Amino acid sequence: MTKIIIDTNIVFSAFLNIDSRIGQLLINGQFYYAFYAPSYIRNEIFKHKEKIISYTRLTDNEFLELYELVMRNISVLNHSLIPVKVYRKAEMLCKSIDINDTAFVAVNELIKGKLWTGDIKLIKGLIEKGYTNLIRTEELYQDFIIRERAGKKY
């Protein structure tokens, strides 16, 4: 199973449009992908809860239901348990791009997956540093469609 590390902006996109490709991948992709995120993602979501509610016009209860729906297939990992060496490598990669993305890159390094992000600055910055363990939404969606058509689960 392909391991995919979810960046916060991917989850935000799903909140804004659950019927989008991103939303559908997160809800229906569990047969093909193992989704992961650092526990930091929860802080980010709830830090921006009011903004999400404002954009989506959800009630508090609807927000929580959507949160559960989006997050149910994502294994949230305690990034404080990441070995220091792995975390430092991620920190060096992110330092000149966005230090707030360190936990996501560190989880990606730890589990040897693909970081799924829509953050163009992060993508370009990591690629410039030779980091290629990334996947874009369109690439992941095309893979999902191929797998769905083939009917192969796991």
Buried (B, 14 or more C-beta within 10 A) or exposed (E): EBBBBBBBBBBBBBBEEBEBBBBBBBBEBBEBBBBBBBBBBBEBBEEBBEEBBEEBEBEEEEBEEBBEBBBEBBEBBEBEEBEEEBBEBBBEBBEEBBEEBBBBBBBBBBBEBBBBBBBEEBBEBBEEEEBEBBBBBEEBBEBBEEBBEEEEEE
